[in-house]
């Protein structure tokens, strides 16, 4: 059984998909881009993670419940990776067991960062 998760705490999907789906003990959060957060990689990373946190909060979960994250960065180089990691680390500083993660360079339309997450809840 699966249930769509919707919240006003994150942008509405721009296409035919849900903000997130809960299936059993897992929440699958759709890609959240940072375009609404500002022009810098730091601001967009923060916007993505705020959106993800707000979506999870709609089901009583949070960043500490995330088990896997996929990150797409439009201009992946040492400088942007360092700035991305600085902001990312701030959001997960209180999380004892950090989520598994993959970060790739991607072509994104109108954004510098997009992040998707899987959370385990019970």
N, CA, C and O of each residue as an XYZ file, in Angstrom:
488
protein
N       0.841     -1.174      0.000
C       0.000      0.000      0.000
C       0.889      1.242      0.000
O       1.918      1.280      0.674
N       0.487      2.241     -0.752
C       1.259      3.468     -0.792
C       0.333      4.666     -0.624
O      -0.851      4.627     -0.960
N       0.925      5.732     -0.090
C       0.169      6.952      0.179
C       0.981      8.156     -0.270
O       2.163      8.273      0.054
N       0.348      9.043     -1.012
C       1.006     10.274     -1.432
C       1.115     11.223     -0.244
O       0.222     11.286      0.601
N       2.208     11.951     -0.191
C       2.429     12.960      0.841
C       2.470     14.313      0.147
O       3.199     14.505     -0.827
N       1.685     15.239      0.659
C       1.661     16.593      0.119
C       1.701     17.581      1.270
O       1.051     17.383      2.296
N       2.466     18.639      1.090
C       2.550     19.693      2.090
C       2.711     21.031      1.396
O       3.247     21.114      0.292
N       2.247     22.062      2.049
C       2.470     23.417      1.527
C       3.864     23.920      1.894
O       4.259     25.011      1.483
N       4.610     23.126      2.669
C       5.952     23.498      3.092
C       7.026     23.255      2.049
O       8.211     23.459      2.312
N       6.614     22.817      0.861
C       7.547     22.592     -0.247
C       6.808     22.898     -1.542
O       5.579     22.840     -1.587
N       7.551     23.224     -2.594
C       6.884     23.541     -3.862
C       6.033     22.380     -4.377
O       6.379     21.210     -4.212
N       4.917     22.735     -5.002
C       4.089     21.713     -5.643
C       4.874     21.103     -6.796
O       5.682     21.791     -7.420
N       4.652     19.818     -7.092
C       5.336     19.195     -8.220
C       5.043     19.938     -9.528
O       3.932     20.420     -9.750
N       6.049     20.016    -10.373
C       5.884     20.703    -11.659
C       5.400     19.761    -12.754
O       5.250     20.169    -13.906
N       5.157     18.518    -12.401
C       4.696     17.533    -13.372
C       3.794     16.508    -12.706
O       3.344     16.709    -11.578
N       3.531     15.416    -13.399
C       2.610     14.397    -12.880
C       3.292     13.432    -11.898
O       3.475     12.253    -12.201
N       3.658     13.943    -10.735
C       4.261     13.118     -9.687
C       3.925     13.713     -8.329
O       3.444     14.843     -8.240
N       4.179     12.952     -7.274
C       3.901     13.383     -5.901
C       5.151     13.987     -5.268
O       6.272     13.687     -5.678
N       4.948     14.839     -4.269
C       6.092     15.355     -3.511
C       6.842     14.186     -2.873
O       8.072     14.168     -2.830
N       6.084     13.221     -2.383
C       6.674     12.027     -1.780
C       5.614     10.939     -1.725
O       4.416     11.201     -1.836
N       6.084      9.720     -1.552
C       5.216      8.556     -1.392
C       5.683      7.799     -0.159
O       6.877      7.553      0.014
N       4.734      7.430      0.697
C       5.066      6.512      1.789
C       4.565      5.141      1.401
O       3.401      4.962      1.042
N       5.462      4.176      1.479
C       5.129      2.784      1.225
C       5.712      1.975      2.372
O       6.930      1.858      2.508
N       4.835      1.421      3.190
C       5.309      0.700      4.367
C       6.089      1.621      5.278
O       5.615      2.694      5.651
N       7.293      1.194      5.634
C       8.136      1.965      6.555
C       9.093      2.915      5.846
O      10.049      3.398      6.452
N       8.844      3.186      4.560
C       9.736      4.059      3.802
C       8.990      5.234      3.199
O       7.846      5.107      2.761
N       9.655      6.376      3.183
C       9.163      7.566      2.494
C      10.161      7.881      1.383
O      11.358      8.031      1.628
N       9.647      7.978      0.161
C      10.451      8.280     -1.013
C      10.136      9.716     -1.431
O       9.051      9.993     -1.943
N      11.079     10.619     -1.215
C      10.878     12.038     -1.510
C      11.354     12.323     -2.926
O      12.494     12.023     -3.281
N      10.470     12.906     -3.733
C      10.838     13.287     -5.098
C      11.918     14.356     -5.070
O      12.122     15.036     -4.064
N      12.599     14.484     -6.188
C      13.661     15.470     -6.305
C      13.168     16.865     -5.975
O      12.168     17.330     -6.522
N      13.876     17.525     -5.080
C      13.572     18.905     -4.701
C      14.689     19.773     -5.247
O      15.850     19.613     -4.869
N      14.334     20.700     -6.144
C      15.386     21.567     -6.666
C      15.452     22.842     -5.849
O      14.497     23.213     -5.166
N      16.577     23.495     -5.928
C      16.805     24.668     -5.096
C      16.556     25.985     -5.781
O      16.931     27.033     -5.255
N      15.925     25.961     -6.953
C      15.750     27.185     -7.740
C      15.070     28.305     -6.949
O      15.376     29.479     -7.152
N      14.157     27.950     -6.057
C      13.435     28.972     -5.290
C      14.282     29.547     -4.155
O      13.892     30.531     -3.527
N      15.447     28.933     -3.888
C      16.255     29.343     -2.747
C      17.217     30.478     -2.987
O      17.732     31.061     -2.033
N      17.471     30.804     -4.226
C      18.425     31.868     -4.521
C      19.361     31.448     -5.630
O      19.142     30.436     -6.296
N      20.410     32.233     -5.824
C      21.291     32.022     -6.973
C      22.536     31.199     -6.655
O      23.177     30.679     -7.568
N      22.886     31.072     -5.383
C      24.138     30.391     -5.038
C      23.910     28.913     -4.766
O      22.797     28.488     -4.460
N      24.970     28.146     -4.883
C      24.899     26.716     -4.574
C      24.524     26.525     -3.098
O      23.786     25.598     -2.766
N      25.020     27.386     -2.223
C      24.707     27.281     -0.796
C      23.222     27.515     -0.544
O      22.580     26.736      0.161
N      22.682     28.575     -1.111
C      21.263     28.893     -0.905
C      20.367     27.809     -1.497
O      19.350     27.453     -0.902
N      20.731     27.289     -2.645
C      19.911     26.261     -3.276
C      20.001     24.929     -2.533
O      19.013     24.200     -2.451
N      21.166     24.609     -1.996
C      21.297     23.392     -1.194
C      20.416     23.493      0.050
O      19.715     22.543      0.398
N      20.455     24.630      0.707
C      19.618     24.845      1.892
C      18.140     24.736      1.535
O      17.374     24.130      2.284
N      17.726     25.305      0.416
C      16.320     25.240     -0.004
C      15.895     23.796     -0.246
O      14.806     23.395      0.165
N      16.735     23.021     -0.901
C      16.416     21.605     -1.150
C      16.201     20.852      0.160
O      15.216     20.131      0.324
N      17.134     21.032      1.082
C      17.055     20.303      2.346
C      15.905     20.778      3.220
O      15.305     19.974      3.934
N      15.586     22.056      3.179
C      14.404     22.567      3.896
C      13.135     21.928      3.326
O      12.262     21.496      4.079
N      13.036     21.869      1.992
C      11.862     21.255      1.356
C      11.728     19.791      1.766
O      10.641     19.333      2.118
N      12.835     19.069      1.716
C      12.809     17.654      2.097
C      12.395     17.510      3.550
O      11.564     16.661      3.873
N      12.961     18.323      4.433
C      12.606     18.265      5.850
C      11.117     18.563      6.060
O      10.463     17.904      6.870
N      10.586     19.538      5.347
C       9.165     19.885      5.472
C       8.269     18.761      4.963
O       7.227     18.484      5.557
N       8.658     18.120      3.885
C       7.878     16.989      3.370
C       7.879     15.845      4.375
O       6.832     15.261      4.654
N       9.041     15.526      4.916
C       9.121     14.461      5.922
C       8.331     14.819      7.171
O       7.689     13.956      7.771
N       8.375     16.083      7.564
C       7.653     16.531      8.765
C       6.149     16.322      8.626
O       5.453     16.141      9.625
N       5.650     16.345      7.411
C       4.217     16.114      7.189
C       3.795     14.721      7.649
O       2.609     14.481      7.873
N       4.741     13.807      7.791
C       4.467     12.454      8.287
C       5.155     12.195      9.627
O       5.297     11.044     10.040
N       5.579     13.260     10.303
C       6.199     13.116     11.619
C       7.639     12.626     11.565
O       8.159     12.126     12.563
N       8.280     12.760     10.426
C       9.667     12.313     10.266
C      10.572     13.529     10.093
O      10.100     14.666     10.085
N      11.867     13.284      9.954
C      12.809     14.381      9.770
C      14.082     13.903      9.113
O      14.183     12.750      8.694
N      15.041     14.781      9.024
C      16.304     14.460      8.370
C      17.000     13.268      9.017
O      17.708     12.521      8.341
N      16.805     13.087     10.314
C      17.431     11.962     11.020
C      16.909     10.608     10.551
O      17.523      9.579     10.831
N      15.786     10.599      9.841
C      15.205      9.343      9.348
C      15.674      8.981      7.944
O      15.348      7.907      7.439
N      16.430      9.862      7.317
C      16.884      9.612      5.951
C      17.965      8.534      5.943
O      18.915      8.578      6.724
N      17.798      7.560      5.037
C      18.789      6.495      4.893
C      19.601      6.619      3.608
O      20.714      6.098      3.528
N      19.055      7.304      2.600
C      19.782      7.475      1.342
C      19.396      8.779      0.675
O      18.228      9.167      0.671
N      20.394      9.457      0.108
C      20.196     10.722     -0.579
C      20.890     10.646     -1.938
O      22.004     10.134     -2.047
N      20.222     11.158     -2.967
C      20.838     11.325     -4.280
C      20.879     12.818     -4.563
O      19.855     13.498     -4.497
N      22.069     13.326     -4.880
C      22.272     14.754     -5.100
C      22.769     14.987     -6.524
O      23.693     14.322     -6.993
N      22.144     15.937     -7.195
C      22.556     16.340     -8.538
C      23.011     17.791     -8.457
O      22.294     18.646     -7.936
N      24.197     18.062     -8.970
C      24.746     19.413     -8.985
C      25.054     19.765    -10.432
O      25.721     19.005    -11.134
N      24.566     20.922    -10.879
C      24.691     21.282    -12.294
C      26.123     21.596    -12.709
O      26.517     21.292    -13.834
N      26.898     22.196    -11.827
C      28.288     22.537    -12.147
C      29.187     21.911    -11.093
O      29.690     22.591    -10.198
N      29.378     20.604    -11.215
C      30.136     19.877    -10.200
C      31.640     20.069    -10.419
O      32.212     19.602    -11.404
N      32.249     20.765     -9.478
C      33.696     20.959     -9.464
C      34.119     21.074     -8.002
O      33.272     21.006     -7.111
N      35.397     21.243     -7.745
C      35.869     21.269     -6.357
C      35.227     22.386     -5.539
O      34.867     22.172     -4.381
N      35.080     23.561     -6.119
C      34.524     24.707     -5.380
C      33.046     24.485     -5.057
O      32.631     24.691     -3.917
N      32.250     24.070     -6.040
C      30.820     23.871     -5.766
C      30.608     22.672     -4.847
O      29.722     22.699     -3.993
N      31.413     21.620     -5.011
C      31.289     20.457     -4.127
C      31.602     20.841     -2.690
O      30.923     20.396     -1.765
N      32.620     21.661     -2.498
C      32.983     22.099     -1.142
C      31.865     22.930     -0.519
O      31.526     22.735      0.648
N      31.296     23.845     -1.281
C      30.217     24.690     -0.761
C      28.961     23.857     -0.492
O      28.295     24.044      0.526
N      28.644     22.949     -1.398
C      27.515     22.037     -1.204
C      27.719     21.231      0.080
O      26.816     21.157      0.914
N      28.888     20.633      0.243
C      29.165     19.805      1.425
C      29.127     20.610      2.715
O      28.719     20.090      3.754
N      29.543     21.865      2.667
C      29.503     22.715      3.861
C      28.066     22.884      4.347
O      27.785     22.722      5.535
N      27.160     23.208      3.429
C      25.751     23.405      3.802
C      25.113     22.072      4.182
O      24.400     21.986      5.182
N      25.365     21.054      3.401
C      24.818     19.714      3.669
C      25.217     19.255      5.075
O      24.387     18.756      5.835
N      26.498     19.430      5.408
C      26.995     19.019      6.721
C      26.281     19.751      7.854
O      26.026     19.160      8.904
N      25.956     21.025      7.657
C      25.227     21.789      8.679
C      23.859     21.168      8.953
O      23.440     21.070     10.106
N      23.168     20.751      7.905
C      21.834     20.165      8.064
C      21.880     18.802      8.744
O      20.927     18.414      9.419
N      22.975     18.076      8.571
C      23.073     16.731      9.132
C      24.009     16.662     10.341
O      24.372     15.568     10.773
N      24.406     17.821     10.897
C      25.372     17.821     12.003
C      24.836     17.119     13.247
O      25.617     16.531     13.994
N      23.540     17.163     13.490
C      22.956     16.524     14.671
C      22.562     15.073     14.416
O      22.183     14.362     15.347
N      22.645     14.631     13.176
C      22.259     13.264     12.813
C      23.448     12.348     13.096
O      24.519     12.512     12.512
N      23.254     11.392     13.987
C      24.340     10.515     14.402
C      24.784      9.620     13.242
O      25.972      9.562     12.924
N      23.849      8.933     12.619
C      24.174      8.066     11.491
C      23.807      8.795     10.210
O      22.634      8.910      9.856
N      24.827      9.284      9.526
C      24.603     10.048      8.291
C      24.048      9.118      7.211
O      24.397      7.938      7.172
N      23.183      9.643      6.331
C      22.638      8.799      5.264
C      23.696      8.431      4.223
O      24.684      9.141      4.035
N      23.462      7.311      3.561
C      24.272      6.975      2.392
C      23.972      8.035      1.335
O      22.898      8.636      1.345
N      24.918      8.265      0.424
C      24.717      9.357     -0.528
C      25.471      9.106     -1.823
O      26.544      8.501     -1.837
N      24.888      9.582     -2.899
C      25.589      9.680     -4.175
C      25.413     11.108     -4.664
O      24.333     11.688     -4.556
N      26.488     11.665     -5.203
C      26.448     13.021     -5.750
C      26.986     12.958     -7.170
O      28.072     12.431     -7.414
N      26.215     13.500     -8.100
C      26.619     13.466     -9.497
C      26.493     14.847    -10.121
O      25.755     15.704     -9.634
N      27.217     15.041    -11.193
C      27.037     16.226    -12.014
C      25.900     15.954    -12.984
O      25.858     14.893    -13.605
N      24.990     16.887    -13.119
C      23.819     16.707    -13.974
C      23.459     18.004    -14.665
O      23.786     19.090    -14.187
N      22.791     17.882    -15.781
C      22.208     19.062    -16.413
C      20.849     19.289    -15.765
O      19.967     18.434    -15.842
N      20.685     20.428    -15.137
C      19.432     20.770    -14.480
C      18.859     22.004    -15.158
O      19.597     22.892    -15.584
N      17.553     22.048    -15.252
C      16.888     23.200    -15.858
C      16.523     24.206    -14.778
O      15.629     23.945    -13.973
N      17.195     25.344    -14.745
C      16.843     26.415    -13.834
C      17.310     26.259    -12.407
O      16.941     27.068    -11.555
N      18.108     25.251    -12.114
C      18.575     25.039    -10.742
C      20.029     24.603    -10.755
O      20.528     24.063    -11.743
N      20.695     24.847     -9.641
C      22.069     24.391     -9.480
C      22.134     23.062     -8.736
O      23.108     22.319     -8.857
N      21.071     22.765     -7.954
C      21.050     21.570     -7.110
C      19.664     20.941     -7.144
O      18.650     21.638     -7.189
N      19.639     19.613     -7.121
C      18.400     18.858     -6.900
C      18.757     17.678     -6.011
O      19.755     16.995     -6.239
N      17.928     17.443     -4.991
C      18.187     16.368     -4.038
C      16.917     15.539     -3.853
O      15.819     16.082     -3.725
N      17.083     14.228     -3.840
C      15.993     13.318     -3.527
C      16.424     12.467     -2.323
O      17.619     12.290     -2.087
N      15.467     11.948     -1.575
C      15.817     11.220     -0.356
C      14.872     10.050     -0.122
O      13.724     10.047     -0.568
N      15.392      9.060      0.592
C      14.588      7.945      1.076
C      14.747      7.921      2.584
O      15.863      7.922      3.103
N      13.620      7.901      3.284
C      13.644      7.864      4.749
C      12.995      6.576      5.227
O      12.070      6.061      4.599
N      13.484      6.067      6.336
C      12.914      4.882      6.978
C      12.200      5.335      8.240
O      12.798      5.974      9.105
N      10.924      5.004      8.341
C      10.109      5.391      9.491
C       9.361      4.182     10.002
O       9.168      3.208      9.274
N       8.943      4.240     11.246
C       8.154      3.125     11.775
C       7.104      3.623     12.725
O       6.340      2.829     13.273
